[in-house]
Amino acid sequence: MAERGVAIESKEESLLFYCGYALFFTDDMEMTLIKRLIESKVFWYYIKNTSKPYSKGYMALAKNYIKDFGVPDMTDSQKRLLLETEQGDEREKMIADLYRVPYEMIK
């Protein structure tokens, strides 16, 4: 359960991992892109509309609720721009556009 999408980037091979899911990448850029998508308002909008609610805004993040959240096809320039854009409305709008979700629906 969580109240928002949370992703931790780590290159530590001996990191203790429990109670969640792990994605493994050999490309740091791809890892950061996925982190930005998981922490986006689009991801949370998806979760709020597909998952089981708990009290105080917490939602279930079980595998059966997140397994169909896809990663959009992106050009190299879109990837670069997403990596360069600081957290905020501009980046959230960019992600909404990638998923073809009107930003007004998710803000």
C-alpha distances in whole Angstrom, upper triangle without the diagonal:
4,7,9,10,11,13,16,19,21,25,25,25,25,21,19,16,14,10,10,12,16,18,22,24,28,28,27,27,25,22,22,22,19,18,19,18,14,14,17,17,17,14,12,15,15,11,12,15,14,10,9,9,8,10,11,10,6,5,5,6,8,11,13,11,12,15,17,17,20,22,25,28,29,33,33,34,31,29,31,31,27,27,30,28,27,23,24,25,28,25,23,26,27,23,24,27,26,24,27,24,26,25,26,23,20,21
4,6,7,8,11,14,18,20,24,24,25,25,21,20,17,15,12,11,13,16,18,21,24,27,27,25,25,23,21,20,20,18,15,16,16,12,12,14,14,15,12,10,13,14,10,11,14,14,11,11,10,9,11,10,8,5,6,7,7,10,13,15,13,13,16,18,16,19,21,23,27,28,31,31,32,29,27,29,28,24,25,27,25,23,20,20,22,24,22,20,23,24,21,21,25,24,22,25,22,24,22,23,21,18,18
4,7,9,13,15,19,22,25,26,28,28,24,23,20,18,15,14,16,19,20,24,26,29,28,26,26,24,22,21,21,18,16,16,16,13,11,12,12,14,12,9,12,13,10,10,14,14,12,12,10,9,10,8,6,4,6,9,10,13,16,17,14,14,18,19,17,20,21,24,27,28,31,31,31,28,27,28,27,23,24,26,24,22,18,18,19,22,20,18,21,22,20,20,23,23,21,24,21,22,20,20,18,15,15
4,6,10,13,16,19,23,24,26,26,23,22,19,18,16,14,15,17,18,21,23,26,25,23,22,21,19,17,17,15,12,12,12,9,7,9,9,11,9,6,10,11,9,10,13,14,12,13,12,13,13,12,9,8,8,10,10,13,15,17,14,13,16,17,15,17,18,20,24,24,27,28,28,24,23,25,23,20,20,22,20,18,15,15,16,19,17,14,17,19,16,16,20,20,18,21,18,20,17,18,17,13,13
4,7,10,13,17,20,21,23,24,20,20,17,16,14,12,12,14,14,18,19,22,21,19,19,17,15,14,14,11,9,9,9,5,5,7,8,10,7,6,10,10,9,11,14,14,13,15,14,15,16,15,12,11,10,11,9,12,14,16,13,11,14,15,12,14,15,17,21,21,24,25,25,22,20,22,21,17,18,20,18,17,14,15,16,18,15,13,17,17,14,15,19,18,16,19,17,19,17,19,17,14,15
4,7,10,13,17,18,20,20,17,17,14,14,13,10,11,12,13,16,17,20,20,17,17,16,13,12,13,11,8,9,10,7,6,9,11,13,10,10,14,14,12,14,17,17,16,17,17,17,18,17,15,12,12,13,10,13,15,17,15,13,16,17,15,16,16,19,22,22,25,25,25,22,20,22,21,18,17,20,18,17,14,16,18,19,16,15,19,19,16,18,21,20,19,22,21,22,20,22,21,17,18
4,7,10,13,15,17,18,14,15,12,13,13,10,9,9,10,12,14,17,16,14,14,13,10,9,11,9,5,8,9,7,7,10,13,14,12,13,16,16,15,17,20,19,18,20,20,20,22,21,18,16,15,15,12,15,15,18,16,13,15,17,15,16,15,18,20,20,23,22,23,21,18,19,20,16,15,18,18,16,14,17,19,20,17,16,20,19,16,19,21,20,19,23,22,24,22,24,23,19,20
4,6,10,11,14,15,11,12,11,12,13,11,10,9,10,12,13,15,15,13,14,13,10,9,12,10,7,10,12,10,10,14,17,18,15,16,20,20,18,21,24,23,21,23,23,23,24,23,21,19,19,18,15,17,17,21,20,17,18,21,18,19,18,21,23,22,24,23,24,22,19,20,21,18,16,18,19,17,15,18,21,22,19,19,22,21,19,22,24,22,22,26,25,27,25,28,27,23,23
4,7,9,12,13,11,13,12,14,16,13,12,10,10,10,10,12,12,9,11,11,7,7,11,10,7,11,13,12,12,15,19,20,17,19,22,22,21,24,26,25,24,26,27,27,28,27,25,22,22,21,18,20,19,23,22,19,20,22,19,19,17,20,22,21,23,21,22,21,17,18,19,16,14,17,18,17,16,19,22,22,19,20,23,21,19,22,24,22,23,26,26,28,26,29,28,25,25
4,5,8,10,8,11,11,14,16,14,13,11,11,10,10,12,12,10,13,13,9,10,14,13,11,14,17,15,16,19,22,23,21,22,26,25,24,27,29,28,27,29,29,29,30,29,28,25,25,24,21,22,21,25,24,21,22,24,22,22,20,23,24,24,25,23,25,24,20,20,22,20,17,19,21,20,19,23,26,26,22,23,27,25,23,26,28,26,26,30,30,32,30,33,32,29,29
4,6,9,8,12,12,16,19,17,16,12,12,10,10,10,11,9,13,13,10,12,15,15,14,17,19,18,19,22,26,26,24,26,29,28,27,30,32,31,30,32,33,32,34,33,31,29,28,27,24,24,24,27,27,24,24,26,24,24,22,25,25,24,25,23,25,24,21,21,23,21,18,21,22,22,22,26,29,28,25,26,29,27,25,28,30,27,28,32,32,35,33,36,35,32,32
4,6,5,9,11,14,17,17,16,13,13,12,12,13,14,13,16,17,14,15,19,18,16,20,22,20,21,24,28,29,26,27,31,30,29,32,34,33,31,32,33,33,34,33,32,29,29,27,24,25,24,28,28,25,25,28,26,26,25,28,28,28,29,27,29,28,24,25,27,25,22,24,26,25,25,28,31,31,28,29,32,30,28,31,33,31,31,35,35,37,36,38,37,34,34
4,6,9,10,14,17,17,15,12,13,11,12,12,15,14,18,18,15,17,20,19,18,22,23,22,23,26,30,30,27,29,32,31,29,33,35,33,31,33,34,33,35,35,33,30,29,28,25,25,24,27,28,25,25,28,27,26,25,28,29,29,30,28,30,30,26,26,29,27,24,27,28,28,27,31,34,34,30,31,34,32,30,33,35,32,32,36,36,39,37,40,39,36,36
4,6,9,13,16,16,16,13,15,13,15,16,18,18,21,21,18,20,23,21,20,24,25,23,24,28,31,32,29,30,33,32,30,33,36,34,32,33,34,33,34,34,33,30,29,28,25,25,24,28,29,26,26,29,28,29,28,31,32,32,33,32,34,33,29,30,32,29,27,29,31,30,29,33,35,36,32,33,36,35,32,35,37,34,35,38,38,41,39,42,40,37,38
4,6,10,13,13,13,11,13,13,15,16,18,17,20,20,16,18,21,19,17,21,23,20,21,25,28,29,26,26,30,29,27,30,32,31,29,30,30,29,31,30,29,26,26,24,22,22,22,26,26,24,24,27,26,26,26,29,30,30,32,31,32,31,27,28,30,27,25,27,28,27,26,29,32,33,30,30,33,32,30,32,35,32,32,36,36,38,36,39,37,34,34
4,7,10,11,12,11,14,14,17,19,21,20,23,22,18,20,23,21,19,22,23,21,21,25,28,29,25,26,30,29,26,29,31,30,27,28,28,27,29,29,28,24,24,22,20,20,20,24,24,23,23,27,26,27,27,30,32,32,34,33,35,33,30,31,32,29,27,30,31,29,28,31,33,34,31,31,34,33,31,33,36,33,33,37,36,38,37,39,37,34,34
4,7,8,9,8,11,12,16,18,20,19,21,20,17,18,21,18,16,20,21,18,19,23,25,26,22,23,26,25,23,25,28,26,23,24,25,24,26,26,25,21,21,19,16,16,16,20,21,19,20,23,22,23,24,27,29,30,32,31,33,31,28,29,31,27,26,29,29,28,26,29,31,32,29,28,32,31,28,30,33,31,30,33,33,35,34,36,34,31,32
4,6,8,9,13,15,18,21,23,22,24,22,19,20,22,19,18,21,21,18,19,23,25,25,22,22,25,24,21,24,26,24,21,21,22,21,23,24,23,19,18,16,14,14,14,18,19,18,19,22,22,23,24,28,30,31,34,33,35,33,30,31,32,29,28,31,31,29,27,29,32,33,30,29,32,32,29,30,33,31,30,33,32,35,34,35,33,30,31
4,7,10,13,16,19,23,24,23,25,23,19,21,22,19,17,20,20,17,18,21,23,23,19,19,22,21,18,20,23,21,18,18,18,17,20,20,19,16,15,13,11,10,12,15,16,15,16,20,20,22,23,27,29,30,33,33,35,32,29,31,32,28,28,31,30,29,26,28,30,32,29,27,31,30,27,28,32,30,28,31,30,33,31,33,31,27,29
4,7,10,13,17,20,21,20,22,19,16,18,19,15,14,17,17,13,15,18,20,20,16,16,20,18,15,18,20,18,16,16,18,17,20,20,19,15,14,11,9,9,9,13,13,12,13,17,16,18,19,23,25,27,30,30,31,29,26,28,29,25,24,28,27,26,24,26,28,29,26,24,27,27,24,25,28,26,24,28,27,30,28,30,28,25,26
4,7,10,13,17,18,18,19,17,14,16,16,13,12,16,15,12,14,17,19,19,15,16,19,17,15,19,20,18,16,18,19,20,22,23,21,17,15,13,10,9,8,12,13,10,11,14,14,15,16,20,22,24,27,27,29,26,23,26,27,23,23,26,26,25,23,25,27,28,24,23,26,25,22,24,26,24,23,26,26,28,28,30,27,24,26
4,6,10,13,15,15,16,14,11,14,15,12,11,15,15,12,15,18,20,20,17,18,21,20,18,21,23,21,19,21,23,23,26,26,24,20,19,17,13,13,11,15,16,13,13,16,15,16,16,19,21,22,25,25,27,25,22,24,25,22,21,24,25,24,23,25,27,28,24,24,27,25,22,24,26,24,23,27,26,29,28,31,29,26,27
4,7,10,12,12,13,11,8,11,12,9,10,13,13,12,14,17,20,19,16,18,21,19,18,22,23,21,21,23,25,25,28,28,25,22,21,19,15,15,13,16,16,13,13,15,14,14,13,17,18,19,22,21,23,22,18,21,22,19,18,22,23,23,22,24,26,26,22,22,25,23,20,22,24,21,21,25,25,28,27,30,28,25,27
4,7,9,10,12,10,8,11,13,11,12,15,15,14,17,20,23,22,19,22,25,23,22,26,27,25,24,27,28,29,32,31,29,26,24,22,19,19,16,20,20,17,16,18,17,16,15,18,19,20,22,21,23,22,18,20,23,20,18,22,23,24,23,26,28,28,24,24,27,25,22,25,26,23,23,27,27,31,30,33,31,28,30
4,5,7,9,7,6,10,11,10,12,15,15,15,17,20,23,22,20,23,25,24,24,27,28,27,26,29,31,32,34,33,31,28,26,25,21,21,19,22,22,19,18,19,18,16,15,17,17,17,19,17,20,19,16,17,20,18,16,20,21,22,22,25,27,26,23,23,26,23,21,24,25,22,22,26,27,30,29,33,31,29,30
4,6,9,8,8,11,13,13,14,17,18,18,20,22,26,25,23,26,29,27,27,31,32,30,30,33,34,35,37,37,34,32,30,29,25,25,23,26,26,22,21,23,21,19,17,19,19,18,19,17,20,20,16,17,21,19,17,20,22,23,24,27,29,28,24,26,28,25,23,26,27,24,25,28,30,33,32,35,34,31,33
4,5,5,7,9,10,11,13,15,16,17,19,20,24,23,22,25,27,26,26,30,31,30,30,33,34,35,37,36,34,31,30,29,25,26,24,26,26,22,22,23,21,18,16,17,17,16,16,14,17,17,13,14,17,16,13,16,19,20,21,24,26,25,21,23,25,22,20,24,24,21,23,26,27,30,29,33,32,29,30
4,5,5,6,9,10,11,12,14,15,17,18,22,22,21,23,26,25,25,29,30,29,29,32,33,34,35,34,32,30,28,28,24,25,24,27,26,22,22,23,21,19,16,18,18,16,17,14,16,16,12,13,15,14,11,14,16,17,18,22,24,22,19,21,23,20,19,23,23,21,22,26,27,29,28,31,31,28,28
4,5,5,6,9,10,11,13,14,16,17,20,20,19,22,24,24,24,27,29,28,29,32,32,34,35,34,31,29,28,28,24,26,24,27,26,22,22,22,20,17,14,15,15,13,13,11,13,12,9,9,12,10,8,11,14,15,16,19,21,19,16,18,20,17,16,20,20,17,19,23,24,26,25,28,28,25,26
4,5,5,6,9,10,11,12,14,15,19,18,17,20,22,21,22,25,26,25,26,29,30,31,33,32,29,28,26,25,22,23,21,23,22,19,18,19,16,14,11,12,12,11,13,11,13,12,9,11,13,11,10,13,15,17,17,20,22,20,16,18,20,17,15,18,19,16,17,21,22,25,24,27,27,24,25
4,5,5,6,9,10,11,12,14,18,18,16,19,21,20,20,24,25,24,24,27,28,29,31,30,27,25,24,23,19,21,19,22,21,17,17,18,16,15,12,14,15,14,16,15,17,15,12,13,15,12,11,14,16,16,16,19,21,20,17,18,20,18,16,19,20,17,18,22,23,25,24,27,27,24,25
4,5,5,6,9,10,11,12,16,16,15,17,20,20,20,23,25,24,24,27,28,29,30,29,26,24,23,23,20,22,21,23,22,18,19,20,17,16,13,15,15,14,15,14,15,13,10,11,12,10,7,11,12,13,13,16,18,17,13,15,18,15,14,17,18,16,18,21,21,24,22,25,25,22,22
4,5,5,6,9,10,11,14,14,13,16,18,18,19,21,23,22,23,26,27,28,30,29,26,24,23,23,20,21,20,22,21,17,17,18,14,13,10,11,12,10,12,12,13,10,7,9,10,7,7,11,11,13,12,15,17,15,12,13,15,12,10,14,15,12,14,17,18,20,19,23,22,19,20
4,5,5,6,9,10,13,12,11,14,16,15,16,19,20,20,20,23,24,25,27,26,23,21,20,19,16,18,16,19,17,13,14,14,11,10,8,10,12,12,15,14,16,13,11,13,14,11,10,14,14,15,14,16,18,17,14,14,16,14,11,14,16,13,14,17,18,20,19,23,22,19,20
4,5,5,6,9,12,13,11,13,16,15,15,18,20,20,20,22,23,24,25,24,21,19,18,18,15,17,17,19,18,14,15,16,13,13,11,14,16,15,18,17,18,15,13,14,15,11,10,14,14,13,12,15,17,17,13,13,16,15,12,15,17,15,15,19,19,21,19,22,21,18,19
4,6,5,6,10,10,10,12,14,15,15,18,20,20,20,23,23,24,26,24,21,20,19,20,17,19,19,21,19,15,17,17,14,13,11,13,15,14,16,16,16,13,11,12,12,8,8,11,10,10,9,11,13,13,9,9,12,11,9,12,14,12,13,16,16,18,16,19,19,15,16
4,5,5,8,8,7,10,12,11,12,15,16,17,17,20,21,23,24,23,20,19,17,18,15,17,17,18,16,12,14,14,10,10,8,10,12,12,15,16,16,13,11,14,13,10,11,14,13,13,11,13,14,14,10,9,12,11,7,10,12,10,10,14,13,16,14,18,17,14,15
4,6,8,8,6,8,11,10,10,13,15,15,15,18,18,20,21,20,17,16,14,14,11,14,14,16,13,10,12,13,9,10,10,12,15,16,19,19,20,17,15,17,17,13,14,17,16,15,13,14,16,16,13,11,15,14,11,12,15,14,13,16,15,18,16,19,17,14,15
4,7,8,7,8,11,12,11,13,16,16,16,18,18,19,20,19,16,15,14,15,13,16,16,18,16,13,16,16,13,14,13,15,18,18,20,21,21,17,16,17,17,13,13,16,14,13,10,11,13,14,11,10,13,13,11,12,16,15,14,17,16,18,15,18,17,13,13
4,5,5,7,9,10,11,13,15,16,16,19,18,20,21,20,16,16,15,16,15,18,18,19,16,14,16,16,12,13,12,13,16,16,19,20,19,16,15,17,15,12,13,15,13,12,9,10,10,12,9,6,10,10,7,9,12,12,11,14,12,14,12,14,13,10,10
4,5,5,6,8,10,10,12,14,15,17,17,19,20,18,14,15,14,16,15,18,19,20,16,14,17,16,13,14,14,15,18,18,21,22,22,18,18,20,18,14,16,18,15,14,11,10,10,12,10,7,9,11,8,8,12,12,11,13,11,11,9,11,10,6,7
4,5,5,6,9,10,11,12,14,17,17,19,21,20,16,16,15,16,15,17,17,18,14,12,15,13,10,11,11,12,15,16,19,21,20,17,17,19,17,14,17,19,16,16,14,13,12,13,11,8,9,10,7,6,10,10,8,10,8,10,9,11,9,6,9
4,5,5,6,9,10,11,11,15,15,17,19,18,15,14,12,13,11,14,14,15,11,9,12,11,8,10,10,12,16,17,20,21,22,18,17,20,19,15,17,20,18,18,15,15,15,16,13,10,13,13,10,10,13,12,10,13,11,13,12,15,12,9,12
4,5,5,6,9,10,10,12,12,14,16,15,11,11,9,11,10,14,15,15,11,10,14,13,11,13,14,16,19,20,24,25,25,21,20,23,21,18,19,22,19,19,15,15,15,17,15,11,14,15,12,12,15,15,13,15,12,14,13,14,12,8,10
4,5,5,6,9,10,13,12,15,17,16,12,13,11,13,13,16,16,16,12,12,15,13,11,13,15,16,19,20,24,26,25,22,21,24,22,19,21,23,21,20,17,16,15,17,15,12,13,15,12,10,14,14,11,13,10,11,11,11,8,6,9
4,6,5,6,8,12,12,16,18,18,14,14,11,12,11,13,13,13,9,9,11,10,8,10,13,14,18,19,23,25,25,21,21,24,23,20,22,24,22,22,19,19,18,19,17,14,15,16,13,11,14,14,11,13,10,13,13,14,11,9,13
4,5,5,5,8,9,12,15,15,11,10,7,8,8,10,11,11,7,7,11,10,9,12,15,17,20,22,26,27,28,24,23,26,25,21,23,26,24,23,20,20,19,21,19,16,18,19,15,15,18,17,14,16,14,16,16,17,14,11,14
4,6,6,8,7,11,13,13,9,9,7,9,10,13,14,14,10,11,14,14,12,16,18,19,23,25,28,30,30,26,26,28,27,24,25,28,25,24,21,20,20,22,20,17,18,20,17,15,19,19,16,17,14,16,15,15,12,10,13
4,6,9,9,13,15,16,13,13,10,11,12,14,15,13,10,11,14,12,12,15,17,19,22,24,28,30,30,26,26,29,28,25,27,29,27,26,23,22,21,23,22,18,19,21,17,15,18,18,15,16,13,15,15,16,12,11,14
4,7,9,13,16,17,14,13,10,9,10,11,12,10,6,8,11,10,10,14,17,18,22,24,28,30,31,27,27,30,29,25,27,30,28,28,25,24,24,25,23,20,21,22,19,17,20,19,16,18,15,18,18,19,15,14,17
4,6,10,13,14,12,10,6,6,7,8,10,9,5,8,11,11,12,15,18,21,24,26,30,32,32,29,28,31,30,27,28,31,29,28,25,25,25,27,24,21,23,24,21,19,23,22,19,20,18,20,20,21,17,16,18
4,7,10,13,10,9,6,5,8,9,12,11,8,11,14,15,15,19,22,24,28,30,34,35,36,32,31,34,33,30,31,34,32,31,27,27,27,29,27,24,26,27,24,23,26,25,22,24,21,23,23,23,20,18,20
4,7,9,7,6,5,6,10,12,15,14,11,14,17,18,17,21,24,26,30,31,35,36,37,33,32,35,33,30,31,33,31,30,26,26,26,28,27,23,25,27,24,23,26,26,23,25,22,23,23,22,19,17,19
4,7,6,5,6,7,11,13,16,16,14,16,19,21,20,24,26,29,32,34,37,38,39,35,34,36,35,32,32,35,32,31,27,27,27,30,28,25,28,29,26,25,29,29,26,28,25,26,25,25,22,20,21
4,6,6,8,11,14,16,20,20,17,19,23,24,23,27,29,31,35,36,39,40,40,37,36,38,36,33,34,36,33,31,27,27,27,30,29,26,28,30,28,27,31,31,28,30,27,27,26,25,22,20,21
4,6,9,12,15,18,21,22,19,20,24,25,23,27,28,30,34,35,38,39,39,35,34,36,34,31,32,33,31,28,25,24,24,28,27,24,26,29,26,25,29,30,27,29,26,26,24,23,21,19,19
4,6,10,13,16,19,19,16,17,21,21,20,23,25,27,30,31,34,36,35,32,31,33,31,28,29,30,28,26,22,21,22,25,23,20,23,25,23,22,25,26,23,25,22,22,21,20,18,15,15
4,7,9,12,16,16,14,15,18,20,18,22,23,26,29,30,34,35,35,31,30,32,31,27,28,30,28,26,22,22,23,26,24,21,24,25,23,22,26,26,23,25,22,24,22,22,19,17,17
4,6,9,12,13,10,11,15,16,15,19,21,23,27,28,32,33,33,30,29,31,30,26,27,30,28,26,23,22,23,26,23,20,23,24,21,21,24,24,21,23,21,22,21,21,18,16,17
4,6,9,10,7,9,12,14,14,18,20,23,26,28,32,33,34,30,29,31,31,27,28,31,29,28,24,25,25,28,25,22,25,26,22,22,25,25,22,24,22,24,23,24,21,19,20
4,6,8,6,6,10,12,11,15,17,20,24,25,29,30,31,28,26,28,28,24,25,28,27,26,23,23,24,26,23,21,23,24,20,21,24,22,20,23,21,23,23,24,21,18,20
4,6,5,7,9,12,12,15,18,21,25,27,30,31,33,30,28,30,31,27,27,31,30,29,26,27,28,29,26,24,26,27,23,23,26,24,22,25,23,26,26,27,24,21,24
4,5,5,6,9,10,13,16,19,22,24,28,29,31,28,26,29,29,26,26,30,29,29,26,28,28,29,26,24,26,26,22,23,25,23,20,24,23,26,26,27,24,22,25
4,6,6,8,10,13,16,20,23,25,29,30,32,29,27,31,31,28,28,32,31,31,28,29,29,30,27,25,27,27,23,23,25,23,20,23,22,25,26,27,24,22,25
4,6,7,8,12,15,18,21,24,27,29,30,27,26,29,29,25,26,30,28,28,25,26,26,27,24,22,24,24,20,20,22,21,18,20,19,22,22,23,20,18,21
4,6,6,9,12,15,18,20,24,25,27,24,22,25,25,22,23,26,25,25,23,23,24,25,22,19,21,21,17,17,20,18,15,18,17,21,21,22,19,17,20
4,6,8,11,14,17,20,23,25,27,24,22,26,26,23,24,27,27,27,25,26,26,27,23,21,23,22,19,19,21,19,16,19,19,22,23,25,22,20,23
4,6,10,12,15,18,22,24,25,22,21,25,25,22,24,27,26,27,25,25,25,25,22,20,21,21,17,17,19,16,13,16,16,20,21,23,20,18,22
4,7,10,13,15,19,21,22,19,18,22,22,18,20,23,22,23,21,22,21,22,19,17,18,17,13,13,15,13,10,14,13,17,17,20,17,16,19
4,6,9,12,16,18,20,16,15,19,19,17,18,22,21,22,21,22,21,21,18,16,17,16,12,13,14,11,9,12,13,17,18,21,19,17,20
4,7,9,12,14,16,13,12,15,16,13,15,18,18,20,19,20,20,19,16,15,16,14,10,12,13,9,9,12,14,17,17,21,19,17,20
4,6,10,12,14,11,11,14,15,12,15,18,17,20,19,20,19,18,15,14,14,12,9,11,10,6,6,10,12,15,16,20,18,17,20
4,7,10,12,9,10,13,14,13,15,18,18,21,21,22,21,19,16,17,16,13,11,13,12,8,9,12,15,18,19,22,21,20,23
4,6,8,6,6,10,10,10,12,15,15,18,19,20,19,17,14,15,15,11,10,13,11,8,10,13,15,18,18,22,22,21,22
4,5,5,6,9,10,11,12,14,15,19,20,21,21,18,16,17,17,13,13,15,13,10,14,15,18,20,21,24,25,24,25
4,5,5,6,9,10,11,12,14,18,19,21,21,18,16,18,18,14,15,17,16,13,16,18,21,23,23,26,27,25,26
4,5,5,6,9,10,10,12,16,18,19,19,16,14,17,16,12,14,16,14,13,16,18,20,21,21,25,26,24,25
4,5,5,6,9,10,11,14,15,17,16,13,11,13,13,9,10,13,11,9,13,14,16,18,17,21,22,21,21
4,5,5,6,9,10,13,15,16,17,14,11,14,14,10,10,14,13,11,14,16,18,20,19,23,23,21,22
4,5,5,6,9,12,14,16,17,14,12,15,15,12,13,16,15,13,17,19,21,22,21,24,25,23,23
4,5,5,6,10,12,13,14,11,9,12,12,9,11,14,13,12,15,17,18,19,18,21,23,21,21
4,6,5,8,10,11,12,10,7,9,10,7,8,12,12,10,13,15,16,18,16,19,20,18,18
4,6,8,10,13,14,12,9,12,14,11,11,15,15,14,16,19,20,21,19,23,23,21,21
4,6,10,12,14,11,9,13,14,12,13,16,16,16,19,21,21,22,20,23,24,22,21
4,7,8,10,7,6,10,11,9,11,14,14,14,17,19,19,19,17,20,21,19,18
4,6,9,8,7,10,12,11,12,15,16,17,19,21,20,20,17,20,21,18,17
4,7,8,6,8,11,11,11,14,16,16,17,19,18,18,15,17,19,15,14
4,6,6,6,9,10,11,12,14,16,17,18,17,16,12,14,16,13,11
4,5,5,6,8,10,10,12,14,15,16,14,13,9,11,13,11,9
4,5,5,6,9,10,11,13,15,15,14,13,10,13,15,13,12
4,5,5,6,9,10,11,13,14,14,14,11,14,15,13,12
4,5,5,6,9,10,11,12,11,11,8,11,12,9,9
4,5,5,6,9,10,10,9,8,6,9,11,9,9
4,5,5,6,9,10,10,11,9,13,14,12,13
4,5,5,6,8,9,10,9,13,13,11,12
4,5,5,6,5,6,6,9,9,8,10
4,5,5,6,7,8,11,12,12,13
4,6,8,10,11,14,14,13,15
4,5,9,10,13,12,12,14
4,7,9,12,11,12,14
4,6,9,7,8,11
4,5,6,7,9
4,5,5,6
4,6,6
4,6
4
